Structures are given as C-alpha cells and as structure tokens.
Amino acid sequence: AQSVSQHNHHVILSEAASLELGCNYSYGGTVNLFWYVQYPGQHLQLLLKYFSGDPLVKGIKGFEAEFIKSKFSFNLRKPSVQWSDTAEYFCAVRGPMFSGGYNKLIFGAGTRLAVHP
Amino acid sequence: DTAVSQTPKYLVTQMGNDKSIKCEQNLGHDTMYWYKQDSKKFLKIMFSYNNKELIINETVPNRFSPKSPDKAHLNLHINSLELGDSAVYFCASSQDRGVAFFGQGTRLTVV
C-alpha cells in the first residue's frame, strides 16, 4: 500500500532548540518529495521540495531536508527553532508509480510542533 | 492576488442538505485537486482533474461530485450531507510536475 510515515506526531521544543522531523515513504523508484507547513488556521504552504540533484535541499525560514534514497527518508531539520515555527508539518510524496501518477500527492499524517518561548 | 481561492471559507449546514464549494486558480495551472482534512489533520486526496478531465477519484462516496467547467475552476458539490462530512476541504492546483499550491480551505460543519 502507498504510505508516507511521519514518526513524530507531536513535538514540543523550547526556542533555540534544534529540530528534526522524520519522514519515510514506502516506494522505490523516482519520487518527488515535499514538506509543507500549516500555521494555525491557515492553508498549507510549501517549505521545500526535492525533485533531483543535491539531496540536501534548503527551503524557506531556515529549514532544510535531506533525501536519503537508501533509507527512503526525507527528514526535515532546522538548527534553531522560533516560537513562530509553531505549526503542523506535513511530508508529501509524488511519483509515477502511484495510480494517477504525478497527479497524486500523498501526505503523511503530519507532525504538530509546539515551540515554547 | 490570491492564487487559489475557495468560497465559502466557512459552511455550516444541516444533515441531508446539498451544498457546493467553489475553487478558482489564477496560476494558469492545468491540474486541480480536492483534499479533505479531518479533525486529526490527516490530508487525503479526493479528486484530481487535469485539463477538465477527471484523473483521480479516491473511493469517495458518489454524494461528492466535482465539476470542472474550465481548467481554472474545480467545484465540489455534496449531496445529502452527513455528520462525517464535517472537515476542512482544500482545493489545490499544480502545473505538470510542479509544486501544488493550496487554497485557504473551507471548514464544513454538518449539524
């Protein structure tokens, strides 16, 4: 079955702490990988994406993610979080092997991050 | 300018009613989507349209009927609303294999 796993459902950090959110997917072959953020009461916004090339991708607001093909992982990191990073974070995968092909973006269950001042 | 816009933002209605949610994108994208986000924030694709043609229909009850009059619009009509339909519905669009842009969401509450 097609799946995207986010291991941490709820993460609580203090400001300036480092962040790493896990994401694993269960497909082989070519995939496009995304991290989206949803601030409270708002819509999803793209943080970063990986299509090909350098497996370490940098996104907005100091976020980065590393694609490790052998581990089917695309973990999100930030060296020092801020209170304003409090949000829900979603990993998403898209690829030609899915029914609907690249027209189907599959999301993980999300990780709720709470950053305390 | 809003890239992907949905109306209404909030919708409260009684069980059994029929309602529609409208979505428009001004990005020139050829693919549009409807996603449902449940109370646990889980996002699940419902439909995908490419150039007005249905590409994906993810085992959604046939009470849900998407309509794409042109590639800039994808509306969602829901018949005989049930309590379990309460959720936030997100419209999105993308071009080819590009990034998907999401609308602000429509919070549907069925009472």
Chai-1 contact restraints between the chains, C-beta under 6 A:
chainA,res_idxA,chainB,res_idxB,connection_type,confidence,min_distance_angstrom,max_distance_angstrom,comment,restraint_id
A,H43,B,F102,contact,1.0,0.0,6.0,A-B,restraint_1
A,H43,B,Q104,contact,1.0,0.0,6.0,A-B,restraint_2
A,H43,B,G105,contact,1.0,0.0,6.0,A-B,restraint_3
A,L44,B,F102,contact,1.0,0.0,6.0,A-B,restraint_4
A,L46,B,V99,contact,1.0,0.0,6.0,A-B,restraint_5
A,E88,B,K41,contact,1.0,0.0,6.0,A-B,restraint_6
A,G100,B,I55,contact,1.0,0.0,6.0,A-B,restraint_7
A,G100,B,I56,contact,1.0,0.0,6.0,A-B,restraint_8
A,Y102,B,R97,contact,1.0,0.0,6.0,A-B,restraint_9
A,N103,B,T31,contact,1.0,0.0,6.0,A-B,restraint_10
A,N103,B,S48,contact,1.0,0.0,6.0,A-B,restraint_11
A,N103,B,I55,contact,1.0,0.0,6.0,A-B,restraint_12
A,N103,B,I56,contact,1.0,0.0,6.0,A-B,restraint_13
A,K104,B,I56,contact,1.0,0.0,6.0,A-B,restraint_14
A,L105,B,A100,contact,1.0,0.0,6.0,A-B,restraint_15
A,F107,B,L43,contact,1.0,0.0,6.0,A-B,restraint_16
A,A109,B,F42,contact,1.0,0.0,6.0,A-B,restraint_17
A,G110,B,K41,contact,1.0,0.0,6.0,A-B,restraint_18
